[in-house]
Amino acid sequence: MGALPLDNSHLPLSAFIDPAGHNRFEVEALLHQTVALLVEEMTRASARSLLPDPMGAQQLSQWAQQWAKIPEQSVAADVLLDVVRSQLHHSMNAAHPGYIGHMDSIPTTMSIIADLLVAALNNNMLSVEMSPVFSRLEPLVMQQLAAHFGLDLADRDVMAGGVMVSGGSLANLQALTVARNMAFDALATGIVKLSQQPVFFVSEVAHTSMQKAAMVMGLGAQAAIALRTNTNAQVDIHDLKVKLSQAEQSGQKPFAIVATAGTTVTGSIDPLAEMADVAQANNLWFHVDAAYGGALIFSPAHRHLLAGIDRADSVTFNPQKWLYITKTCATLLFKNVDVLQRHFRISAPYMGDDSQWSNLGELTLQGTRHPDILKLWLSLQHLGQAGYADIITHNIALTAQFTEAVRSRPYLQLASEPQTNLVCFRLAPKQIAAEAWDHLNEQLQQYLLAAKSPVFLSLPTYRHQRWLKAVLLNPYSCTTTIEHLFEQLDAFVQEHVS
Ligand SMILES: Cc1ncc(COP(=O)(O)O)c(C=O)c1O
C-alpha cells in the first residue's frame, strides 16, 4: 500500500482516501461500484415493495443478528457492498409513488450528491474555523428563508435569520428555550427560583416535541397547556383566551403561544393571524411550528394559507419534509436573530473567533453538527422556487382528487377538511358496528399494501380512533396512483362490508 505511515498490515487499501492520491484507483473503483448500486436501487424503486412483508422482516432480523457482530479482521469492501445490496430492498421505499403514508418522500438528487461531498470533507458546523465555507453560507441562506416567511418586514432595525438544527423537535425546543430565557431572564440563573410556573399554549393535536421541550426545559410536560381544536383540527381561539386567563388567575406565568402550520396527522393550519393577535395583546412570544407546512411559502398560489406567519417571533421549518431534502435538514428562523446572542449563546473559548461570522455551535444546542446547508442550498439552486412551486401545485391538485374520491363514497369519513396535502380518513360503514372500525381500517391498510398496485397509508390514532393517512408528497404519484387506490379500496369494501 502507498503512504500510510504506520504498520498497516491489518488495514484494507481503501480504508481512507489517501490525501496524496496513492490509492486513488482503488477508491474510485469502490465509489463507482457504490454509485452503480445506488442508481440500480433507486431507478428500480417503483418495482420494489414498499415495506418488507412478514417473511422479509423475519429474514432481515436474522441478517441483522448475524452481521451485528464486530469482526476481528477486515472484511473486504466488495463483500460488504454485496451484503448491503442483498438487504437494501427491505428498506422503507419512500421513492415508490405508492408510498404515501408519511411525511417522507424521494430526496432531491442534489441532496444525495451534497451528502456524499459533505461526508468526504467532514467539516464541522461547530465553528467558522472548522467549516469556513458552510458557516458563511448557512446564515445567509437562513436570512433569505426568514425573509421568505416575511419575518424581516416588520422592523428593519432587527435582522431576521436563523440556524439549522437536526430536526424539528430540536428546533421547537430551542425556540421555546429562547422564549423562556427571554421572558424570565433565565439564561444564567435558570427558573428554579421563580415563584410562578412558566407555561405555554399549544394545540392538543400539536407534535409531541412540544411536551418533550417542556420536559427538557425543566418545566414538566404539563407546562405545554393543550388547547382544544375545532372539527378541522385547528386551535379554538376562544379556548386559547379562556386557558390564558385561567393560567394567569391560578398563578401560572404564560410566556409563549405556539401555532402549528401543518399538523402531523391532518396537515391542518392553525389560525395564525388570530393567534398572533392574542400573543401580541398579551406580550407573549409567538412560535409557529411550520415543520411541515412551511414549504407552502414557495408556492405563489398557496402561500396565502400561511397568512399571519410573518408575525411570528420564531418559525420551525423542516426542508427534510416538503422540500425533499435528505434527512436531517431543519431550520429555526427568528424575526430578530440577535435574540440568540442575548438569550441562548454560550461561548466556547476553545474555538477560534471571527468578528464577522458566528461560531454556530455557540448558537445551537448541538455542538458538532453536520453541514446540512450544502444539500439545502444546492437543491434550492437546482430546483429553483418555480420548480418547488410546480411540485406543490401538483401535490395540492392530487389532494383535491383524493378528497373528492373520499367524499363521493358514503362508507368513507374524513377526519378533517384537508388544508394542505394530507388526507386523513377512514372506512366507517354504517352496516358494521363502530367498535369494529379500528380493526377494519387496519385490515384495509394491509389489503392496500398487498394489492396489485400497492399503496402504503399510515394508520395514526386520532381522537382515540384509528384513521388512514395519505400524504400526497411524492412528485411521481399521479392521478392513476389514486384511481388504483380507490379501485382497490372499493374491492375491499365489496369483500368485507355486506
Ligand atoms: C408538525 C411537526 N413538528 C415537528 C416535528 C418534529 O420533527 P422531527 O421529527 O424532525 O424532530 C414533526 C415531525 O413529523 C411535525 O410533523
The ligand as an SDF file (V2000), in Angstrom:
LIG
                    3D

 16 16  0  0  0  0  0  0  0  0999 V2000
  -45.6090   19.4540   12.8630 C   0  0  0  0  0  0  0  0  0  0  0  0
  -44.3280   18.7820   13.2640 C   0  0  0  0  0  0  0  0  0  0  0  0
  -43.4830   19.4010   14.0990 N   0  0  0  0  0  0  0  0  0  0  0  0
  -42.3290   18.8480   14.4940 C   0  0  0  0  0  0  0  0  0  0  0  0
  -41.9630   17.6090   14.0390 C   0  0  0  0  0  0  0  0  0  0  0  0
  -40.6910   17.0010   14.5440 C   0  0  0  0  0  0  0  0  0  0  0  0
  -39.7450   16.9440   13.5620 O   0  0  0  0  0  0  0  0  0  0  0  0
  -38.5060   15.9170   13.6800 P   0  0  0  0  0  0  0  0  0  0  0  0
  -39.0760   14.5500   13.5310 O   0  0  0  0  0  0  0  0  0  0  0  0
  -37.6380   16.3610   12.5600 O   0  0  0  0  0  0  0  0  0  0  0  0
  -37.8730   16.1240   15.0170 O   0  0  0  0  0  0  0  0  0  0  0  0
  -42.8060   16.9160   13.1590 C   0  0  0  0  0  0  0  0  0  0  0  0
  -42.4430   15.5880   12.6450 C   0  0  0  0  0  0  0  0  0  0  0  0
  -43.1380   14.9660   11.9180 O   0  0  0  0  0  0  0  0  0  0  0  0
  -44.0160   17.5210   12.7650 C   0  0  0  0  0  0  0  0  0  0  0  0
  -44.8790   16.8860   11.9560 O   0  0  0  0  0  0  0  0  0  0  0  0
  1  2  1  0
  2  3  1  0
  2 15  2  0
  3  4  2  0
  4  5  1  0
  5  6  1  0
  5 12  2  0
  6  7  1  0
  7  8  1  0
  8  9  2  0
  8 10  1  0
  8 11  1  0
 12 13  1  0
 12 15  1  0
 13 14  2  0
 15 16  1  0
M  END
$$$$
